[in-house]
């Protein structure tokens, strides 16, 4: 569906601010951005139009869960149907059509090895799927708590400091039944108000505020954004599969993490050992990135570029997202 482009930089500054603290009150955001709470609320509501902005409460994936980047080759007439079917599954995320509409790419999550991941067991038997390649995500290079929209650099260093939450204390917290109800509600809408959360969890609003803050302080809860980059004028999303010599893997990963175009990157198994998602404004910007930013990196042996034609489940900072 069509998206609205930003007409001034206030939208970009608001998105950057929400990437830093997705639950910051409109009054706080307004004070930092130098505008009124009513203006912030209007801009936020407009960006939330279908296919647009969502604040999502997240927790780090459990250590016993394994994530796979899966590449499905299919007959051209079946790719859209397969992508939509995969997107409806709870164990699949970042579902995209690529390679001219003959490839479906997704992230699948499950316990243990590949044979224990339900989606990976079903895919080879799916009609019109020609090939399945599954690459285990071994190490996150960029993503998770570091969101791409903070790379917009729309805010000054003083504004960033005013909004960035404190570093989690790390004090251990074991979530109870009420905490899990709150986490589930915030995973659907990270800006759900305390009054609504109190009704969901059957506790007082003051208890909700204490519990949410405790979960954040312990590092169990953070907030991410779901947003079509085209809203901000970025119309080119591309996956890179990089083959890097083992001795240069860590230096290349460190360089990639700092590139403004890299929204997500991870070390993976397979013939390519790094996968990265790039977000650029245009194809010309992608070309400049490949020739000026990527090509000088020592140790890259081979590069495969896979343009994303359509995202069925949108990309977020860790490659995962709940259905919108």
C-alpha positions as CSV (number, residue, x, y, z in Angstrom):
1,X,0.0,0.0,0.0
2,X,1.2,3.6,-0.5
3,X,3.1,5.3,2.2
4,X,3.5,9.0,3.1
5,X,6.8,10.7,2.8
6,X,8.2,13.0,5.3
7,X,7.7,16.6,4.5
8,X,10.1,18.0,7.0
9,X,12.6,16.7,9.5
10,X,10.3,16.6,12.5
11,X,9.1,13.1,11.5
12,X,12.6,11.9,11.3
13,X,13.5,13.4,14.7
14,X,10.4,11.8,16.2
15,X,11.3,8.4,14.8
16,X,14.9,8.8,16.1
17,X,13.5,9.8,19.5
18,X,11.2,6.8,19.7
19,X,14.0,4.5,18.7
20,X,15.8,5.7,21.8
21,X,12.8,5.4,24.1
22,X,9.7,4.0,22.6
23,X,7.6,4.7,25.8
24,X,8.7,8.2,26.4
25,X,5.6,10.4,27.1
26,X,4.5,12.8,24.4
27,X,5.3,15.6,26.8
28,X,8.9,14.5,27.2
29,X,9.3,14.0,23.4
30,X,7.8,17.4,22.8
31,X,10.2,19.1,25.3
32,X,13.2,17.4,23.7
33,X,12.1,18.1,20.1
34,X,11.1,21.7,20.8
35,X,7.4,21.4,19.9
36,X,4.1,20.9,21.6
37,X,2.7,17.5,22.9
38,X,-0.3,18.0,20.6
39,X,2.0,18.2,17.5
40,X,3.9,15.1,18.6
41,X,0.7,13.2,19.1
42,X,-0.6,14.2,15.7
43,X,2.7,13.2,14.0
44,X,2.8,9.9,15.8
45,X,-0.8,9.1,14.8
46,X,-0.1,9.9,11.2
47,X,3.0,7.7,11.2
48,X,0.9,4.9,12.7
49,X,-1.3,4.6,9.6
50,X,-1.6,1.0,8.2
51,X,1.9,-0.3,7.3
52,X,3.5,2.5,9.4
53,X,5.0,3.1,12.7
54,X,4.8,0.6,15.6
55,X,6.6,0.6,19.0
56,X,7.2,-3.0,20.0
57,X,8.2,-4.2,23.4
58,X,11.0,-6.9,23.1
59,X,12.9,-9.3,25.2
60,X,16.2,-11.0,24.1
61,X,15.6,-14.4,22.5
62,X,16.0,-17.3,25.0
63,X,19.4,-18.9,24.9
64,X,17.9,-22.3,24.1
65,X,16.2,-20.9,20.9
66,X,18.0,-21.2,17.6
67,X,17.3,-18.7,14.7
68,X,17.7,-19.5,11.0
69,X,17.7,-17.3,8.0
70,X,15.9,-19.4,5.4
71,X,16.0,-19.0,1.6
72,X,13.2,-20.7,-0.3
73,X,13.4,-21.0,-4.1
74,X,9.9,-21.5,-5.6
75,X,8.2,-21.4,-9.0
76,X,7.3,-17.8,-9.8
77,X,3.5,-18.4,-9.7
78,X,3.7,-19.7,-6.1
79,X,6.1,-17.3,-4.3
80,X,3.5,-14.8,-3.1
81,X,1.2,-17.5,-1.8
82,X,4.1,-19.3,0.0
83,X,5.3,-16.0,1.5
84,X,1.8,-15.2,2.8
85,X,1.5,-18.7,4.3
86,X,4.9,-18.5,6.0
87,X,4.1,-15.0,7.4
88,X,1.0,-16.3,9.2
89,X,3.2,-18.7,11.2
90,X,4.2,-17.6,14.7
91,X,7.6,-19.1,14.3
92,X,8.5,-17.1,11.2
93,X,9.5,-13.5,10.8
94,X,11.0,-11.0,8.4
95,X,9.3,-12.7,5.5
96,X,10.2,-11.1,2.2
97,X,10.0,-11.7,-1.6
98,X,13.3,-11.3,-3.3
99,X,15.3,-12.3,-6.5
100,X,12.7,-11.2,-8.9
101,X,9.9,-12.9,-7.1
102,X,11.3,-16.4,-7.2
103,X,12.8,-16.4,-3.6
104,X,11.1,-16.2,-0.2
105,X,13.4,-15.2,2.6
106,X,12.4,-15.5,6.3
107,X,13.7,-15.9,9.8
108,X,12.6,-19.1,11.5
109,X,13.0,-19.7,15.2
110,X,12.8,-22.9,17.2
111,X,14.4,-25.0,19.9
112,X,17.5,-27.0,19.4
113,X,18.7,-28.1,16.0
114,X,17.1,-27.7,12.6
115,X,15.1,-30.9,12.8
116,X,13.3,-29.4,15.9
117,X,12.2,-26.2,14.1
118,X,8.6,-26.8,12.9
119,X,8.8,-24.5,9.9
120,X,11.9,-26.1,8.6
121,X,10.4,-29.5,8.9
122,X,7.4,-28.5,6.8
123,X,9.0,-26.4,4.1
124,X,10.6,-29.2,2.0
125,X,7.2,-30.9,1.6
126,X,5.5,-27.6,0.5
127,X,4.3,-27.8,-3.1
128,X,6.2,-25.7,-5.6
129,X,9.1,-25.1,-3.3
130,X,12.1,-26.0,-5.4
131,X,14.9,-25.6,-2.8
132,X,15.4,-24.8,0.8
133,X,18.6,-23.3,2.3
134,X,18.8,-22.7,6.0
135,X,21.6,-20.7,7.6
136,X,21.9,-20.6,11.4
137,X,22.4,-17.1,12.8
138,X,25.4,-17.6,15.1
139,X,26.2,-14.1,16.3
140,X,24.5,-10.7,16.0
141,X,26.7,-8.0,14.5
142,X,24.2,-5.2,14.5
143,X,20.6,-5.1,15.7
144,X,18.8,-6.1,18.8
145,X,18.9,-3.2,21.2
146,X,20.7,-1.1,18.6
147,X,18.1,0.1,16.2
148,X,18.7,1.3,12.7
149,X,16.5,4.4,13.1
150,X,19.0,5.8,15.6
151,X,21.5,5.9,12.7
152,X,19.4,8.7,11.1
153,X,21.4,11.1,13.3
154,X,18.3,13.4,13.2
155,X,18.9,14.4,16.9
156,X,21.7,16.4,18.5
157,X,24.0,14.7,21.0
158,X,22.2,16.7,23.7
159,X,18.8,15.4,22.6
160,X,20.1,11.8,22.4
161,X,21.4,12.1,26.0
162,X,18.1,13.5,27.2
163,X,16.1,10.5,25.8
164,X,18.4,7.5,26.1
165,X,17.3,5.3,29.0
166,X,19.9,4.4,31.6
167,X,22.0,1.3,31.1
168,X,20.2,-1.7,32.6
169,X,21.5,-2.5,36.0
170,X,21.6,-6.2,35.3
171,X,20.1,-7.1,38.6
172,X,18.3,-10.4,38.2
173,X,14.6,-10.5,37.8
174,X,12.4,-13.6,37.4
175,X,9.2,-12.5,35.6
176,X,6.0,-13.8,37.2
177,X,2.6,-14.3,35.7
178,X,1.7,-10.6,35.8
179,X,5.0,-9.7,34.2
180,X,4.4,-12.1,31.4
181,X,1.0,-10.6,30.8
182,X,2.6,-7.1,30.6
183,X,5.3,-8.3,28.2
184,X,2.8,-10.0,25.9
185,X,0.7,-6.8,25.8
186,X,3.7,-4.6,25.2
187,X,4.9,-6.9,22.4
188,X,1.8,-6.0,20.5
189,X,1.9,-2.3,21.2
190,X,4.8,-0.9,23.3
191,X,3.0,2.3,24.0
192,X,0.0,0.7,25.6
193,X,-0.9,3.0,28.5
194,X,-0.8,2.1,32.1
195,X,-4.5,2.1,32.5
196,X,-5.0,-0.4,29.7
197,X,-2.2,-2.5,31.0
198,X,-3.7,-2.5,34.5
199,X,-6.9,-3.9,33.1
200,X,-5.0,-6.6,31.2
201,X,-2.9,-7.7,34.1
202,X,-5.6,-7.0,36.8
203,X,-3.2,-4.9,38.9
204,X,-3.1,-1.2,39.8
205,X,-1.6,1.4,37.4
206,X,1.1,2.2,40.0
207,X,2.0,-1.5,40.0
208,X,2.1,-1.6,36.2
209,X,4.5,1.4,36.2
210,X,6.8,-0.2,38.8
211,X,6.8,-3.6,37.0
212,X,7.6,-2.1,33.6
213,X,10.4,0.0,35.0
214,X,11.8,-3.0,36.9
215,X,11.8,-5.1,33.7
216,X,13.5,-2.3,31.8
217,X,16.1,-1.7,34.6
218,X,16.9,-5.4,34.6
219,X,17.5,-5.4,30.9
220,X,14.6,-7.9,30.2
221,X,12.5,-5.4,28.3
222,X,13.5,-2.9,25.6
223,X,11.6,-1.1,22.9
224,X,12.1,-1.3,19.1
225,X,10.4,0.2,16.1
226,X,8.5,-1.3,13.1
227,X,8.3,1.2,10.3
228,X,8.4,1.0,6.5
229,X,11.6,2.8,5.6
230,X,9.8,4.3,2.6
231,X,8.0,6.6,5.0
232,X,11.3,8.3,5.5
233,X,12.3,8.2,1.8
234,X,14.3,5.0,1.9
235,X,13.0,2.9,-1.0
236,X,15.8,0.3,-1.5
237,X,16.1,-2.7,0.9
238,X,18.8,-5.3,0.0
239,X,20.2,-8.4,1.6
240,X,23.9,-9.0,1.3
241,X,25.5,-12.4,1.7
242,X,29.2,-12.0,2.3
243,X,31.9,-14.6,2.2
244,X,34.7,-13.3,4.5
245,X,38.0,-15.0,5.3
246,X,37.9,-16.3,8.9
247,X,40.9,-14.2,10.0
248,X,39.1,-11.0,8.9
249,X,35.6,-12.0,10.1
250,X,35.6,-9.9,13.3
251,X,37.2,-6.8,11.8
252,X,34.8,-6.8,8.9
253,X,31.9,-7.3,11.3
254,X,33.0,-4.3,13.4
255,X,33.2,-2.1,10.3
256,X,29.7,-3.2,9.1
257,X,28.1,-2.4,12.4
258,X,29.1,1.2,12.0
259,X,27.9,1.7,8.5
260,X,24.8,3.9,8.3
261,X,23.1,1.7,5.7
262,X,23.3,-1.5,7.7
263,X,20.0,-2.2,9.6
264,X,20.8,-5.7,10.6
265,X,23.8,-8.0,10.3
266,X,24.8,-11.4,11.7
267,X,27.4,-14.1,11.4
268,X,25.8,-17.2,9.8
269,X,26.6,-20.7,8.7
270,X,26.8,-21.7,5.0
271,X,28.9,-20.7,2.0
272,X,28.5,-17.0,3.0
273,X,29.3,-16.3,6.7
274,X,27.8,-12.9,7.1
275,X,24.3,-11.8,6.2
276,X,23.4,-8.1,6.3
277,X,20.3,-6.0,5.5
278,X,20.9,-2.7,3.9
279,X,18.5,0.2,3.7
280,X,19.2,2.9,1.1
281,X,17.3,5.8,-0.4
282,X,17.8,4.7,-4.0
283,X,19.5,2.2,-6.2
284,X,22.2,4.8,-6.8
285,X,22.9,5.0,-3.1
286,X,23.2,1.2,-3.0
287,X,25.7,1.3,-5.8
288,X,27.7,3.9,-4.0
289,X,27.6,1.8,-0.8
290,X,28.9,-1.3,-2.6
291,X,31.7,0.5,-4.4
292,X,32.8,3.0,-1.8
293,X,32.0,1.6,1.6
294,X,32.0,-2.2,1.2
295,X,34.6,-2.8,-1.5
296,X,37.6,-1.3,0.5
297,X,37.0,-3.8,3.4
298,X,39.9,-6.3,3.4
299,X,38.9,-10.0,3.6
300,X,35.6,-10.1,1.7
301,X,36.0,-12.8,-0.9
302,X,32.5,-12.8,-2.5
303,X,29.4,-10.6,-2.3
304,X,25.8,-11.7,-3.3
305,X,23.3,-8.9,-3.4
306,X,19.6,-9.8,-3.2
307,X,17.1,-6.9,-3.7
308,X,14.0,-7.2,-1.6
309,X,10.9,-6.7,-3.7
310,X,8.3,-6.8,-1.0
311,X,8.4,-7.3,2.8
312,X,5.5,-9.4,4.0
313,X,6.6,-9.0,7.6
314,X,8.7,-6.0,8.1
315,X,12.4,-5.9,9.2
316,X,13.3,-4.6,12.6
317,X,16.5,-4.3,14.4
318,X,16.9,-7.9,15.2
319,X,15.3,-9.3,12.1
320,X,12.2,-10.4,14.0
321,X,8.8,-8.9,14.4
322,X,5.3,-9.9,15.4
323,X,2.5,-9.5,12.8
324,X,1.3,-5.9,12.6
